[in-house]
C-alpha cells in the first residue's frame, strides 16, 4: 500500500508539473473535472490566469504600455455561465485612447469522448462607447455548457503609461494557477502597494534591454539627392516583478462589505517619478504633499476654485439680507442642488470648466462640488474641497493620485467639519450619498496643507415604526402603520420614493410583503429635508398565523421579523461595514381575536454587543385582549472590527431567535 500511495503521489506531481498552459492546449482531464478539488461549491474556476504588463518603445509615439491577458476558465454549472462574458474598459481622452488587439477565444466541450472547439466570432464581440472617457470591448464565448472550458487572450495597448491597472490575485472563484509579470524601464520608478489578507511576495529582477532608433537623412547635392540610413542604440535595464501562485482560494461576497475588492489580494503600481537621461526628475506621487500639490495645481481643480465672476450677481441676489453664515451655506447648498444637475460621472477634476457647467445646468461631480466650494468661499466661509475614494474605487492606503475618484465640499466650523455633496438632491449637511461613505477623505486647504477626515456619520439614523394591528381567528391581519425616518434612512427613502411613480412604489411594497393590500397610503416631508420623512398607510394581509386545533401560533413581529443570520462565515478577516449608525424601533399594539387568551408569550430580553457597539431590547407585555411589543435594535457605529465578528454573529443569532419566538393563543 505504501508503494502504491507513493506512485500515486509521484504521478500526481508529474501531471501537475506537466500541465500545458499554452493557448489552445486544453486537456481531457480539465474537461472531465466535475468540481473544484478544494472548493466543491465553486461554480467556476480559473484553471490558468496569466498577465504580463510591460513597456515598449515606438519611435513615433514614445513609450507605450502593453498588457497581455491569457485566461482559461472551467465552468462547473449554470451559475458559472456568467464567466463566459468578459468586458474590457478602455480609457480615452480627446487625443489618445487604449485599444484591444489580437482578441481570440474558444469554448471547449467534451462530446462523445472527443474535444469539440467553438471559436469566438465577430458576432460575439461588441464595441461600445460608454462615456466621454471610456469605450468598452465586450465578448461572449459561444456554446457554453456545464463542464465547458473557455479560453481567451488579448492585448491592450495604452498611451497612458502613468496608469497601470491593478494586478488582482484573488477573485470570487478559485484559481489553480496564476502567473503575472510587471516590467518597467529604469526611467520609470513605480511605487508598489499590496492589499488583501493573502500574502503575495513578488520575485524582483533586472534585465538588460535596448532601444534602436532608425534615422533617415536626405542629402541634397547640386545635381542629385541621396538618402543616408543610420541607427542609434540606447541601452538600459528593466525592473521586473514576477508572481507565481497556485491554488488561490476564492474570496466571496459577504453582507455589509463596502467593496469586497478592497480585501482581495492585489498589487498596485503607481508611477512615483520619471528620470530620463539629460532631463530633470519629474515627480508624480511620492508623499501626500506631492499628491495634494499635483491635484490642486491641475487647471481643472485649483484654478476653477478661484473663479467667481460667473455666479457673483446670482449669489448676491440669493443672499440679500442674510447675515448668518450657516443660513448662507444652506441657501447656497440648496441653490446648487436645484440648479446644476449631476450627469452621473465621477471625477475630482472639472470636465469642461465650472462656468460652462453653471451655464448649462449640468456637470460631473467635480463641476458641482468645486462650484459649491467656490461659492461658499466667495461669501466668506472657510470651505475646502475634500478628496474621496468612493466605495467602488477602494481605499487609498498609500500616497496616490489615482486612489481618489470623487470630490465633495467641507465647511470648517469651530468644532466640526460640515460635509456637503450637492450631486445628490436629497443629501443634507453630513448626510452624504452612500457611495462616498468610505473610511476617510482628504481635505485640501488653500495653504496647500491637507488632512484626513472621517467620512462616516456620527449621528444615528432612525426608523421608528408604530403599528396598530387586529388579528382574527383565521390568522389574517389588518391595521394601520406609521413610520418616521431620519438621517440616512430618510435620504434612502426619499431617493426611492421620489424617483418612482407612487402607484409603482405601493405595488413594490405589496410585493415585498407578499399578499399585502395597502390603502390610504400617504407620505409627508418627502422633499422637506429639514423634517423626518413620515409614511403612513392602512393594510390587510392573510396567513400571518398558524391555526392548529383550537390554538393560534404567531410571531408578534409578523412580516417584520428577521429569519436568517446574515453572517455565515466561520471566520471573517475584513471589517463589517454598516455604512452609518442606525436605530430601528418597533412599537406594536396587537388586538387578539375575540374569545382567545394567551397561553404563552416570549420573555422580554436584552442583548448587548461589547464596547457599546450595539444593543437589542425586546419587550412583550400582555394586557387583557391586547399584546404590546417594543423592540429597539441599535448599531452605534458605522464600522465593526473583525475582532468582534464572533460576538456579532452570536448577537444576530440571539436577535433572530427572539424575533421568531411565538405567542400561543387558545380559545377560552
PEPE-V78164 format. One record per residue. N is the residue number from 0. OMEGA is omega in whole degrees, -180 to 180 (999 if undefined). D_LAST is the distance of its C-alpha to the last C-alpha in Angstrom with 2 decimals. Layout:
n-><N & N>
omega-><OMEGA & OMEGA>
d_last-><D_LAST & D_LAST>
This chain:
n-><0 & 1 & 2 & 3 & 4 & 5 & 6 & 7 & 8 & 9 & 10 & 11 & 12 & 13 & 14 & 15 & 16 & 17 & 18 & 19 & 20 & 21 & 22 & 23 & 24 & 25 & 26 & 27 & 28 & 29 & 30 & 31 & 32 & 33 & 34 & 35 & 36 & 37 & 38 & 39 & 40 & 41 & 42 & 43 & 44 & 45 & 46 & 47 & 48 & 49 & 50 & 51 & 52 & 53 & 54 & 55 & 56 & 57 & 58 & 59 & 60 & 61 & 62 & 63 & 64 & 65 & 66 & 67 & 68 & 69 & 70 & 71 & 72 & 73 & 74 & 75 & 76 & 77 & 78 & 79 & 80 & 81 & 82 & 83 & 84 & 85 & 86 & 87 & 88 & 89 & 90 & 91 & 92 & 93 & 94 & 95 & 96 & 97 & 98 & 99 & 100 & 101 & 102 & 103 & 104 & 105 & 106 & 107 & 108 & 109 & 110 & 111 & 112 & 113 & 114 & 115 & 116 & 117 & 118 & 119 & 120 & 121 & 122 & 123 & 124 & 125 & 126 & 127 & 128 & 129 & 130 & 131 & 132 & 133 & 134 & 135 & 136 & 137 & 138 & 139 & 140 & 141 & 142 & 143 & 144 & 145 & 146 & 147 & 148 & 149 & 150 & 151 & 152 & 153 & 154 & 155 & 156 & 157 & 158 & 159 & 160 & 161 & 162 & 163 & 164 & 165 & 166 & 167 & 168 & 169 & 170 & 171 & 172 & 173 & 174 & 175 & 176 & 177 & 178 & 179 & 180 & 181 & 182 & 183 & 184 & 185 & 186 & 187 & 188 & 189 & 190 & 191 & 192 & 193 & 194 & 195 & 196 & 197 & 198 & 199 & 200 & 201 & 202 & 203 & 204 & 205 & 206 & 207 & 208 & 209 & 210 & 211 & 212 & 213 & 214 & 215 & 216 & 217 & 218 & 219 & 220 & 221 & 222 & 223 & 224 & 225 & 226 & 227 & 228 & 229 & 230 & 231 & 232 & 233 & 234 & 235 & 236 & 237 & 238 & 239 & 240 & 241 & 242 & 243 & 244 & 245 & 246 & 247 & 248 & 249 & 250 & 251 & 252 & 253 & 254 & 255 & 256 & 257 & 258 & 259 & 260 & 261 & 262 & 263 & 264 & 265 & 266 & 267 & 268 & 269 & 270 & 271 & 272 & 273 & 274 & 275 & 276 & 277 & 278 & 279 & 280 & 281 & 282 & 283 & 284 & 285 & 286 & 287 & 288 & 289 & 290 & 291 & 292 & 293 & 294 & 295 & 296 & 297 & 298 & 299 & 300 & 301 & 302 & 303 & 304 & 305 & 306 & 307 & 308 & 309 & 310 & 311 & 312 & 313 & 314 & 315 & 316 & 317 & 318 & 319 & 320 & 321 & 322 & 323 & 324 & 325 & 326 & 327 & 328 & 329 & 330 & 331 & 332 & 333 & 334 & 335 & 336 & 337 & 338 & 339 & 340 & 341 & 342 & 343 & 344 & 345 & 346 & 347 & 348 & 349 & 350 & 351 & 352 & 353 & 354 & 355 & 356 & 357 & 358 & 359 & 360 & 361 & 362 & 363 & 364 & 365 & 366 & 367 & 368 & 369 & 370 & 371 & 372 & 373 & 374 & 375 & 376 & 377 & 378 & 379 & 380 & 381 & 382 & 383 & 384 & 385 & 386 & 387 & 388 & 389 & 390 & 391 & 392 & 393 & 394 & 395 & 396 & 397 & 398 & 399 & 400 & 401 & 402 & 403 & 404 & 405 & 406 & 407 & 408 & 409 & 410 & 411 & 412 & 413 & 414 & 415 & 416 & 417 & 418 & 419 & 420 & 421 & 422 & 423 & 424 & 425 & 426 & 427 & 428 & 429 & 430 & 431 & 432 & 433 & 434 & 435 & 436 & 437 & 438 & 439 & 440 & 441 & 442 & 443 & 444 & 445 & 446 & 447 & 448 & 449 & 450 & 451 & 452 & 453 & 454 & 455 & 456 & 457 & 458 & 459 & 460 & 461 & 462 & 463 & 464 & 465 & 466 & 467 & 468 & 469 & 470 & 471 & 472 & 473 & 474 & 475 & 476 & 477 & 478 & 479 & 480 & 481 & 482 & 483 & 484 & 485 & 486 & 487 & 488 & 489 & 490 & 491 & 492 & 493 & 494 & 495 & 496 & 497 & 498 & 499 & 500 & 501 & 502 & 503 & 504 & 505 & 506 & 507 & 508 & 509 & 510 & 511 & 512 & 513 & 514 & 515 & 516 & 517 & 518 & 519 & 520 & 521 & 522 & 523 & 524 & 525 & 526 & 527 & 528 & 529 & 530 & 531 & 532 & 533 & 534 & 535 & 536 & 537 & 538 & 539 & 540 & 541 & 542 & 543 & 544 & 545 & 546 & 547 & 548 & 549 & 550 & 551 & 552 & 553 & 554 & 555 & 556 & 557 & 558 & 559 & 560 & 561 & 562 & 563 & 564 & 565 & 566 & 567 & 568 & 569 & 570 & 571 & 572 & 573 & 574 & 575 & 576 & 577 & 578 & 579 & 580 & 581 & 582 & 583 & 584 & 585 & 586 & 587 & 588 & 589 & 590 & 591 & 592 & 593 & 594 & 595 & 596 & 597 & 598 & 599 & 600 & 601 & 602 & 603 & 604 & 605 & 606 & 607 & 608 & 609 & 610 & 611 & 612 & 613 & 614 & 615 & 616 & 617 & 618 & 619 & 620 & 621 & 622 & 623 & 624 & 625 & 626 & 627 & 628 & 629 & 630 & 631 & 632 & 633 & 634 & 635 & 636 & 637 & 638 & 639 & 640 & 641 & 642 & 643 & 644 & 645 & 646 & 647 & 648 & 649 & 650 & 651 & 652 & 653 & 654 & 655 & 656 & 657 & 658 & 659 & 660 & 661 & 662 & 663 & 664 & 665 & 666 & 667>
omega-><-180 & -180 & 179 & 179 & 180 & -180 & 179 & -180 & -179 & 180 & 179 & 178 & 179 & -179 & 179 & -178 & -177 & -179 & -177 & -180 & 176 & -178 & 179 & -177 & 179 & -175 & 176 & -180 & 179 & 180 & -178 & -177 & -175 & 180 & -180 & -170 & -175 & 178 & -175 & 179 & -176 & 177 & 179 & 178 & 170 & 173 & 179 & -180 & -176 & 175 & 175 & 178 & -176 & 179 & 172 & -177 & 175 & -169 & -179 & -173 & -176 & -178 & 178 & 179 & -179 & 175 & 177 & -178 & 172 & -178 & 177 & -173 & 174 & 178 & -177 & -178 & -174 & 178 & -179 & -179 & -178 & -178 & 174 & 177 & -178 & 177 & -180 & 177 & -177 & -177 & 179 & 170 & 179 & -176 & -174 & 178 & 173 & -180 & 175 & 177 & 172 & -179 & 175 & 179 & 179 & 167 & -180 & 176 & 176 & -177 & -179 & 175 & -179 & 179 & -180 & -179 & 173 & -173 & 172 & -179 & -175 & -178 & 176 & -179 & -176 & 179 & -174 & 171 & -174 & -178 & 178 & -173 & -176 & 163 & 179 & 168 & -178 & 177 & -180 & 180 & -175 & 168 & -179 & 177 & 172 & -177 & 180 & 166 & 177 & -178 & 178 & 174 & 178 & -179 & 175 & 173 & -174 & 173 & -175 & -173 & 176 & -175 & 179 & 179 & -180 & 171 & -179 & -176 & -178 & -178 & 179 & 169 & -177 & 180 & 178 & -176 & 179 & 174 & -180 & -177 & 174 & -177 & -180 & 177 & -178 & -179 & -178 & -179 & -177 & 173 & -179 & 176 & -178 & 175 & 179 & -176 & 176 & -176 & 179 & -179 & -178 & 170 & -176 & -177 & 175 & -177 & -180 & 180 & 178 & 175 & 178 & 178 & 177 & -177 & 177 & -179 & 177 & -180 & -179 & 177 & -178 & -177 & -176 & 175 & 180 & 180 & 178 & 180 & 178 & 178 & 172 & -177 & 177 & 180 & 177 & 176 & 176 & 168 & -172 & 172 & 179 & -179 & 179 & -175 & 177 & 175 & 178 & -178 & 176 & 171 & -169 & 178 & 174 & 176 & 175 & 171 & -176 & 176 & -175 & 180 & 177 & -172 & 174 & -178 & -178 & 176 & 179 & 176 & 177 & -178 & -180 & 175 & 174 & -180 & -180 & 178 & 177 & 179 & 178 & 177 & 177 & -178 & 176 & 179 & 176 & 178 & 177 & 177 & 177 & -179 & -178 & -179 & -180 & -179 & -175 & -178 & 175 & -178 & -178 & 177 & -174 & -179 & -178 & 180 & -177 & -178 & -179 & -174 & -175 & -178 & -170 & -176 & 180 & -179 & 177 & 179 & -179 & -174 & -180 & 178 & -179 & -180 & -177 & -177 & -178 & 175 & 175 & -180 & -178 & -179 & 180 & 179 & -180 & 179 & -180 & 180 & -176 & -170 & -180 & -176 & 177 & -179 & 176 & -178 & 173 & 169 & 171 & 179 & 175 & -177 & -178 & 180 & -176 & 179 & -180 & 179 & 180 & -179 & -176 & 177 & 176 & 179 & 178 & -178 & -178 & 177 & -174 & -173 & 172 & 175 & 178 & 180 & -180 & 180 & 180 & 176 & -178 & -178 & 171 & 179 & 179 & -176 & -179 & 176 & 178 & 178 & -177 & 167 & -177 & -177 & -177 & -177 & 179 & -176 & 180 & -177 & -177 & 179 & -174 & 173 & -176 & -177 & 179 & -179 & -170 & 177 & 174 & -179 & 176 & 174 & -178 & 177 & -177 & -175 & -174 & 170 & -179 & -176 & -177 & 173 & -175 & 176 & -176 & -176 & -174 & 174 & -179 & 176 & -178 & 171 & -174 & 173 & -176 & -178 & -176 & -177 & -172 & 176 & -172 & 171 & -180 & 179 & -179 & -176 & -179 & -177 & -177 & 178 & 178 & 179 & 176 & 176 & -178 & 180 & -178 & 180 & 177 & -178 & -179 & 174 & -173 & 169 & -179 & -177 & 177 & 180 & 171 & -168 & 175 & 180 & 177 & -174 & 174 & 179 & 177 & -173 & 170 & -178 & 179 & -178 & 177 & 178 & -180 & -174 & 177 & 174 & -178 & 177 & 176 & 179 & 180 & -179 & -180 & 179 & -177 & -175 & -177 & 179 & -177 & 171 & -174 & 179 & 178 & 178 & 179 & 179 & 178 & 177 & 180 & 177 & 179 & 177 & -168 & 177 & -179 & 172 & -174 & 176 & 176 & -179 & 179 & 177 & 178 & 175 & -179 & -180 & 177 & -173 & 180 & -178 & 176 & 172 & 179 & 178 & 178 & 178 & 167 & -177 & 171 & -179 & -177 & 172 & 179 & 178 & 176 & 179 & 180 & -175 & -178 & -178 & 176 & -179 & 177 & 170 & -178 & 176 & 179 & -174 & 178 & -174 & 175 & -174 & -171 & 178 & -180 & -176 & -173 & -178 & 175 & -178 & 179 & -175 & -178 & -173 & 174 & -170 & 177 & 177 & -180 & 176 & -176 & 179 & 178 & -176 & 178 & 175 & -177 & 167 & -174 & 176 & -176 & 176 & -179 & 178 & -180 & 176 & -178 & 175 & 179 & 180 & 179 & 176 & 176 & 180 & 178 & 175 & -177 & 172 & -180 & 175 & 177 & 179 & -179 & 180 & 179 & 179 & -176 & -177 & 178 & 179 & 177 & -177 & -178 & -180 & -180 & 173 & 176 & -177 & 175 & 176 & 177 & -177 & -175 & 163 & -169 & -177 & 179 & -176 & 175 & -180 & 178 & 178 & 179 & -173 & -180 & 179 & -179 & 179 & 178 & 179 & -179 & 175 & 178 & 179 & -179 & 178 & -180 & -176 & -179 & 175 & -172 & 168 & 180 & 177 & 174 & -179 & -177 & 999>
d_last-><73.23 & 74.41 & 77.21 & 74.88 & 72.45 & 75.40 & 76.62 & 73.22 & 73.11 & 76.63 & 76.01 & 72.84 & 74.83 & 77.65 & 75.40 & 73.84 & 77.26 & 78.58 & 75.83 & 77.59 & 76.24 & 79.01 & 77.78 & 77.30 & 77.40 & 73.83 & 73.53 & 71.94 & 69.91 & 68.35 & 67.42 & 65.98 & 63.77 & 60.09 & 58.48 & 59.66 & 60.49 & 58.77 & 55.94 & 54.48 & 52.02 & 54.98 & 55.25 & 58.95 & 61.58 & 64.95 & 67.42 & 70.15 & 70.25 & 73.62 & 74.68 & 78.12 & 78.92 & 82.52 & 85.19 & 88.00 & 90.97 & 92.09 & 95.45 & 94.57 & 91.03 & 91.13 & 88.31 & 85.37 & 82.10 & 81.31 & 78.03 & 77.87 & 74.55 & 74.05 & 70.57 & 69.40 & 65.68 & 63.84 & 60.89 & 58.39 & 55.69 & 54.79 & 53.40 & 56.94 & 58.51 & 58.31 & 61.15 & 63.48 & 63.45 & 65.63 & 66.34 & 69.40 & 69.54 & 73.13 & 74.07 & 76.73 & 78.61 & 81.01 & 83.82 & 82.44 & 79.71 & 78.39 & 78.99 & 77.73 & 80.36 & 80.58 & 77.01 & 76.55 & 73.48 & 72.58 & 69.61 & 70.17 & 68.36 & 69.01 & 69.61 & 70.63 & 71.93 & 73.98 & 73.50 & 73.13 & 73.89 & 72.62 & 74.54 & 73.21 & 75.00 & 75.65 & 72.79 & 70.40 & 71.76 & 70.67 & 72.37 & 70.60 & 71.48 & 68.32 & 69.59 & 72.72 & 72.74 & 71.41 & 72.14 & 70.16 & 71.23 & 68.36 & 68.65 & 66.48 & 67.62 & 67.68 & 66.23 & 63.44 & 61.55 & 59.43 & 62.07 & 64.61 & 66.87 & 67.93 & 70.89 & 72.53 & 75.13 & 76.52 & 78.51 & 77.93 & 80.99 & 80.34 & 82.80 & 80.22 & 81.23 & 79.66 & 76.19 & 75.38 & 71.98 & 69.74 & 70.19 & 66.70 & 66.31 & 62.60 & 60.24 & 56.77 & 58.28 & 60.47 & 64.28 & 66.46 & 69.76 & 70.63 & 74.12 & 74.99 & 78.15 & 79.09 & 82.78 & 84.38 & 88.06 & 89.21 & 89.54 & 85.75 & 83.92 & 80.18 & 77.49 & 74.97 & 71.40 & 68.75 & 64.99 & 62.12 & 61.22 & 63.36 & 66.80 & 69.58 & 73.19 & 75.93 & 79.37 & 81.95 & 85.42 & 88.40 & 90.34 & 93.65 & 93.82 & 96.22 & 96.57 & 99.56 & 100.76 & 102.91 & 105.49 & 107.68 & 110.77 & 112.97 & 116.64 & 118.66 & 122.37 & 125.25 & 125.26 & 122.21 & 118.55 & 117.04 & 113.59 & 113.10 & 109.94 & 108.82 & 105.81 & 104.42 & 102.06 & 99.60 & 98.14 & 94.88 & 92.00 & 88.33 & 85.56 & 83.20 & 79.66 & 78.29 & 74.84 & 74.09 & 70.47 & 68.73 & 65.11 & 63.59 & 59.78 & 57.61 & 55.96 & 52.93 & 50.83 & 47.96 & 45.50 & 46.78 & 50.50 & 52.80 & 55.32 & 55.35 & 59.12 & 59.62 & 58.70 & 60.44 & 63.80 & 66.60 & 70.02 & 71.22 & 74.93 & 75.93 & 79.53 & 80.68 & 84.29 & 87.22 & 90.70 & 93.29 & 96.98 & 99.03 & 95.93 & 93.93 & 90.53 & 87.68 & 84.35 & 81.03 & 78.33 & 79.04 & 77.33 & 74.70 & 77.60 & 79.28 & 76.13 & 75.52 & 79.20 & 79.31 & 76.24 & 77.22 & 80.78 & 79.71 & 80.88 & 77.46 & 75.74 & 77.69 & 80.18 & 77.44 & 75.98 & 79.30 & 79.40 & 78.13 & 80.46 & 78.25 & 75.35 & 76.95 & 77.23 & 73.65 & 72.21 & 74.45 & 73.09 & 69.46 & 69.82 & 71.97 & 71.14 & 68.70 & 69.65 & 66.54 & 66.89 & 63.20 & 63.03 & 66.05 & 64.36 & 61.20 & 63.27 & 65.42 & 62.46 & 60.76 & 64.16 & 64.81 & 61.32 & 61.79 & 65.40 & 65.86 & 63.59 & 63.11 & 64.60 & 62.44 & 65.25 & 65.06 & 68.23 & 69.63 & 72.77 & 73.32 & 73.99 & 76.58 & 76.78 & 74.56 & 76.77 & 76.17 & 72.40 & 72.32 & 74.45 & 72.46 & 69.03 & 67.98 & 68.52 & 67.29 & 65.43 & 68.69 & 70.01 & 66.97 & 66.37 & 70.08 & 70.54 & 67.71 & 69.40 & 72.78 & 71.44 & 69.73 & 72.98 & 74.95 & 73.10 & 73.65 & 70.43 & 70.69 & 69.19 & 69.82 & 68.84 & 66.36 & 66.80 & 63.60 & 62.94 & 59.97 & 57.25 & 58.83 & 62.23 & 61.36 & 62.27 & 65.98 & 66.55 & 70.36 & 72.81 & 72.48 & 73.13 & 71.15 & 68.07 & 67.29 & 66.47 & 65.06 & 65.85 & 63.83 & 64.91 & 64.50 & 65.26 & 66.32 & 64.93 & 65.77 & 62.71 & 61.35 & 62.20 & 60.36 & 59.96 & 60.18 & 60.09 & 61.03 & 60.54 & 56.81 & 55.96 & 52.70 & 53.89 & 54.32 & 56.29 & 55.18 & 52.64 & 54.66 & 53.95 & 52.17 & 55.33 & 57.24 & 54.82 & 56.90 & 57.81 & 60.93 & 63.34 & 66.95 & 68.11 & 71.81 & 73.67 & 76.92 & 78.74 & 78.08 & 75.75 & 72.27 & 69.14 & 65.81 & 62.73 & 59.06 & 57.53 & 53.89 & 52.08 & 51.06 & 48.67 & 45.01 & 43.71 & 40.19 & 37.38 & 34.54 & 31.57 & 28.98 & 26.03 & 23.50 & 20.89 & 18.09 & 16.00 & 14.67 & 12.49 & 15.89 & 16.84 & 19.43 & 20.48 & 22.53 & 24.06 & 27.22 & 29.32 & 32.34 & 34.60 & 37.69 & 40.39 & 43.54 & 46.56 & 46.87 & 43.35 & 44.45 & 47.73 & 46.12 & 43.80 & 46.76 & 48.84 & 46.27 & 45.10 & 48.58 & 50.11 & 47.83 & 47.36 & 44.09 & 42.83 & 43.52 & 41.89 & 38.63 & 38.92 & 39.39 & 36.23 & 34.24 & 35.83 & 35.10 & 31.36 & 31.45 & 30.02 & 29.58 & 30.76 & 32.28 & 33.24 & 34.88 & 36.47 & 38.86 & 40.95 & 42.81 & 45.87 & 46.46 & 50.18 & 50.27 & 50.72 & 50.67 & 46.96 & 43.77 & 42.56 & 39.38 & 37.36 & 34.52 & 32.65 & 29.62 & 28.15 & 25.63 & 25.07 & 23.19 & 21.93 & 20.85 & 17.91 & 17.56 & 15.01 & 14.93 & 13.07 & 9.34 & 10.11 & 12.06 & 15.10 & 17.54 & 20.31 & 20.04 & 23.73 & 23.22 & 26.76 & 28.49 & 28.00 & 31.14 & 31.05 & 34.51 & 36.88 & 40.00 & 42.19 & 42.99 & 46.55 & 47.21 & 49.83 & 50.70 & 54.10 & 53.83 & 51.94 & 48.47 & 49.10 & 46.26 & 48.86 & 47.65 & 45.31 & 41.85 & 38.63 & 35.41 & 32.72 & 29.22 & 27.00 & 23.61 & 21.02 & 17.95 & 15.52 & 12.11 & 10.84 & 9.34 & 5.65 & 5.43 & 6.20 & 9.41 & 10.09 & 13.77 & 16.27 & 20.06 & 22.27 & 24.82 & 28.26 & 31.82 & 34.52 & 38.16 & 41.19 & 44.44 & 46.96 & 44.51 & 44.52 & 40.87 & 37.40 & 33.72 & 31.10 & 27.37 & 24.94 & 21.15 & 19.39 & 15.70 & 15.78 & 12.57 & 11.64 & 14.87 & 16.53 & 20.26 & 22.58 & 26.31 & 28.72 & 32.46 & 34.64 & 38.36 & 41.54 & 44.25 & 47.31 & 48.57 & 49.99 & 48.71 & 51.39 & 51.01 & 51.26 & 47.61 & 46.54 & 44.82 & 42.93 & 41.95 & 40.83 & 38.67 & 37.32 & 36.18 & 34.62 & 32.52 & 31.69 & 30.56 & 28.49 & 26.67 & 26.19 & 24.79 & 22.20 & 18.73 & 15.43 & 12.52 & 9.08 & 6.19 & 3.77 & 0.00>
